[in-house]
């Protein structure tokens, strides 16, 4: 142990067999008060400062030993860094699970179709092969006026947008919480008639499943 310096008393020494904190490598001298030298325990800082003559506890580790006792969680100064990364919990999503969006009830798949269509990510139906690269010519009745050519691809894109928005309208009508069943049927009949009015454009679709379907009287 060190001798007295700067007027401080000599740090007391103890025989190796003495069971006191002064012989424990977890205790260290800190300062001098009316009791003499006092210091803290590295594993139990909540005990404050106490003299090296204090009796040992179950954390006792004799000086000179190679391995210190395992520190209890939160007892030592060194702490394991706490991760701040978000915890991601994945679950299997049912596409038919109902989602309530401000009173509009629809399935997850229907909701995702709306998002994909709004973002322009929806799979566009294919144009019938015979119309690829074709042109629609609008010829005015007055021969002095110039005709206008419109690429069929552009026309087909507009027709598909109308079809997709009609489908979204159908979904919203069917899920609207403030419409009665009778009102929904009436509104749906108007949508069906619109589909029927657009069946003339069915020749542009390559797949029959992508075409407009109206009531039989409108087709």
C-alpha positions as CSV (number, residue, x, y, z in Angstrom):
1,X,0.0,0.0,0.0
2,X,1.1,3.6,-0.6
3,X,2.7,5.8,2.0
4,X,1.2,9.1,3.2
5,X,1.5,11.9,0.7
6,X,0.4,15.6,0.8
7,X,-0.4,15.2,4.5
8,X,-2.8,12.2,4.0
9,X,-2.6,9.3,6.3
10,X,-1.1,6.0,5.3
11,X,-3.5,3.7,3.5
12,X,-3.9,0.8,6.0
13,X,-2.7,-2.7,5.1
14,X,-4.1,-6.1,6.1
15,X,-2.9,-9.6,6.4
16,X,-3.8,-11.7,3.3
17,X,-6.1,-14.0,5.4
18,X,-8.1,-11.1,6.8
19,X,-11.7,-11.0,5.4
20,X,-12.0,-7.3,4.9
21,X,-12.8,-5.1,1.9
22,X,-9.3,-3.7,1.9
23,X,-8.2,-7.1,0.6
24,X,-10.8,-7.1,-2.1
25,X,-9.7,-5.9,-5.5
26,X,-13.2,-4.5,-6.1
27,X,-12.7,-1.9,-3.4
28,X,-10.5,1.2,-4.2
29,X,-9.4,4.1,-2.0
30,X,-11.1,7.4,-2.8
31,X,-10.7,10.0,-0.1
32,X,-10.1,10.6,3.7
33,X,-12.8,11.5,6.2
34,X,-13.2,11.2,10.0
35,X,-12.9,7.4,9.6
36,X,-9.7,7.5,7.7
37,X,-9.4,6.2,4.1
38,X,-12.8,5.4,2.5
39,X,-13.7,4.2,-1.0
40,X,-16.4,2.6,-3.2
41,X,-17.0,-0.9,-4.4
42,X,-17.0,-1.2,-8.2
43,X,-19.8,-3.7,-8.2
44,X,-21.9,-2.0,-5.5
45,X,-21.5,1.8,-5.9
46,X,-24.9,2.3,-4.2
47,X,-23.2,1.5,-0.9
48,X,-21.3,4.8,-1.1
49,X,-17.8,5.3,0.5
50,X,-16.7,3.1,3.4
51,X,-13.4,2.2,5.0
52,X,-11.3,-0.8,3.9
53,X,-11.8,-2.5,7.3
54,X,-15.5,-3.2,6.4
55,X,-16.4,-6.9,6.4
56,X,-16.5,-8.6,3.0
57,X,-19.7,-9.6,1.1
58,X,-20.6,-12.3,-1.3
59,X,-18.9,-10.3,-4.1
60,X,-15.5,-10.6,-2.5
61,X,-12.6,-11.1,-4.9
62,X,-9.2,-11.4,-3.3
63,X,-6.5,-9.2,-4.7
64,X,-4.2,-11.0,-7.1
65,X,-6.9,-13.4,-8.5
66,X,-7.0,-13.6,-12.3
67,X,-10.8,-13.7,-12.7
68,X,-13.3,-11.3,-11.2
69,X,-16.7,-12.6,-10.2
70,X,-19.5,-12.2,-12.7
71,X,-21.1,-8.8,-12.4
72,X,-24.9,-8.7,-11.8
73,X,-27.0,-6.9,-14.4
74,X,-26.8,-3.2,-13.8
75,X,-24.3,-3.5,-10.9
76,X,-21.1,-2.5,-12.7
77,X,-20.2,0.7,-14.5
78,X,-19.7,-1.1,-17.8
79,X,-22.9,-1.8,-19.5
80,X,-23.7,-3.5,-22.8
81,X,-24.8,-1.0,-25.4
82,X,-28.6,-1.2,-25.9
83,X,-29.6,-1.7,-29.5
84,X,-31.8,1.0,-31.0
85,X,-32.5,-0.9,-34.2
86,X,-36.3,-1.3,-34.9
87,X,-37.6,-4.8,-34.3
88,X,-39.4,-6.1,-37.4
89,X,-42.1,-8.7,-36.9
90,X,-43.3,-10.2,-40.1
91,X,-46.6,-11.9,-40.5
92,X,-48.3,-13.6,-43.3
93,X,-50.8,-11.2,-44.9
94,X,-54.2,-12.4,-46.0
95,X,-55.1,-10.6,-49.2
96,X,-58.8,-11.1,-48.4
97,X,-58.5,-9.6,-44.9
98,X,-60.9,-6.7,-44.6
99,X,-59.5,-3.2,-44.0
100,X,-61.6,-0.4,-42.7
101,X,-60.5,3.0,-44.1
102,X,-62.6,5.8,-42.7
103,X,-65.7,3.7,-43.0
104,X,-64.9,2.2,-46.4
105,X,-64.5,-1.5,-46.0
106,X,-62.5,-3.4,-48.6
107,X,-60.1,-6.3,-48.8
108,X,-56.3,-5.7,-48.6
109,X,-56.0,-6.8,-52.2
110,X,-58.6,-4.3,-53.4
111,X,-56.8,-1.6,-51.4
112,X,-53.5,-2.5,-52.9
113,X,-55.0,-2.4,-56.4
114,X,-56.1,1.2,-55.8
115,X,-52.6,2.1,-54.6
116,X,-50.9,0.4,-57.6
117,X,-53.3,2.0,-60.1
118,X,-52.8,5.5,-58.6
119,X,-49.0,5.0,-58.7
120,X,-49.1,3.7,-62.3
121,X,-47.8,0.3,-61.2
122,X,-50.9,-1.7,-62.0
123,X,-50.4,-4.4,-64.7
124,X,-51.8,-2.9,-67.9
125,X,-54.0,-5.3,-69.9
126,X,-52.4,-6.2,-73.3
127,X,-53.6,-4.6,-76.5
128,X,-54.9,-7.0,-79.2
129,X,-52.1,-7.9,-81.5
130,X,-53.8,-6.7,-84.7
131,X,-54.0,-3.1,-83.3
132,X,-50.4,-2.8,-82.2
133,X,-48.9,0.3,-83.9
134,X,-52.2,1.2,-85.4
135,X,-53.8,4.6,-85.8
136,X,-57.3,6.0,-85.3
137,X,-58.2,8.7,-87.9
138,X,-60.8,11.3,-87.0
139,X,-62.1,12.8,-90.2
140,X,-64.3,15.9,-89.9
141,X,-67.4,16.2,-92.0
142,X,-66.0,19.3,-93.7
143,X,-63.5,18.2,-96.3
144,X,-61.6,21.4,-96.0
145,X,-60.6,20.6,-92.4
146,X,-57.7,18.4,-91.7
147,X,-58.1,14.9,-90.3
148,X,-56.5,14.0,-87.0
149,X,-54.6,10.8,-86.4
150,X,-54.5,9.3,-82.9
151,X,-52.3,6.3,-82.0
152,X,-54.4,3.3,-80.9
153,X,-52.0,2.8,-78.0
154,X,-52.9,6.2,-76.6
155,X,-56.7,5.5,-77.1
156,X,-56.3,2.1,-75.5
157,X,-54.5,3.6,-72.4
158,X,-57.4,6.1,-71.9
159,X,-60.0,3.3,-72.2
160,X,-58.1,1.2,-69.6
161,X,-57.9,4.2,-67.2
162,X,-61.7,4.6,-67.5
163,X,-62.2,0.9,-66.8
164,X,-59.9,0.9,-63.7
165,X,-61.6,4.0,-62.2
166,X,-65.0,2.5,-62.7
167,X,-63.8,-0.6,-60.8
168,X,-62.6,1.6,-57.9
169,X,-66.0,3.4,-57.9
170,X,-67.8,0.1,-57.7
171,X,-65.7,-1.0,-54.7
172,X,-66.4,2.3,-52.9
173,X,-70.1,2.1,-53.6
174,X,-70.4,-1.4,-52.4
175,X,-68.4,-0.6,-49.2
176,X,-70.0,2.7,-48.4
177,X,-71.4,2.6,-44.8
178,X,-74.1,5.3,-45.3
179,X,-75.7,3.8,-48.4
180,X,-78.6,1.4,-48.0
181,X,-78.7,-1.9,-49.9
182,X,-81.3,-0.4,-52.2
183,X,-79.2,2.6,-52.9
184,X,-76.1,0.5,-53.6
185,X,-78.1,-1.6,-56.1
186,X,-79.4,1.5,-57.8
187,X,-75.9,3.0,-58.1
188,X,-74.4,-0.3,-59.3
189,X,-77.0,-0.4,-62.1
190,X,-75.7,3.0,-63.4
191,X,-72.1,1.7,-63.3
192,X,-73.2,-1.4,-65.2
193,X,-74.9,0.7,-67.8
194,X,-71.6,2.7,-68.2
195,X,-69.8,-0.6,-68.7
196,X,-72.4,-1.5,-71.4
197,X,-71.8,1.8,-73.2
198,X,-68.1,1.0,-73.3
199,X,-68.3,-2.5,-74.7
200,X,-67.6,-1.1,-78.2
201,X,-64.0,-0.8,-77.1
202,X,-63.8,-4.5,-76.2
203,X,-62.2,-5.2,-79.6
204,X,-59.0,-3.5,-78.4
205,X,-58.5,-5.9,-75.5
206,X,-56.4,-9.0,-76.2
207,X,-57.8,-11.0,-73.2
208,X,-61.6,-11.4,-72.9
209,X,-61.3,-11.2,-69.1
210,X,-60.1,-7.6,-69.4
211,X,-63.1,-6.4,-71.4
212,X,-66.1,-4.4,-70.3
213,X,-69.2,-6.3,-69.2
214,X,-72.5,-4.6,-69.0
215,X,-76.1,-5.8,-68.7
216,X,-77.2,-7.9,-71.7
217,X,-79.4,-5.1,-73.0
218,X,-76.5,-2.7,-73.1
219,X,-73.9,-4.9,-74.9
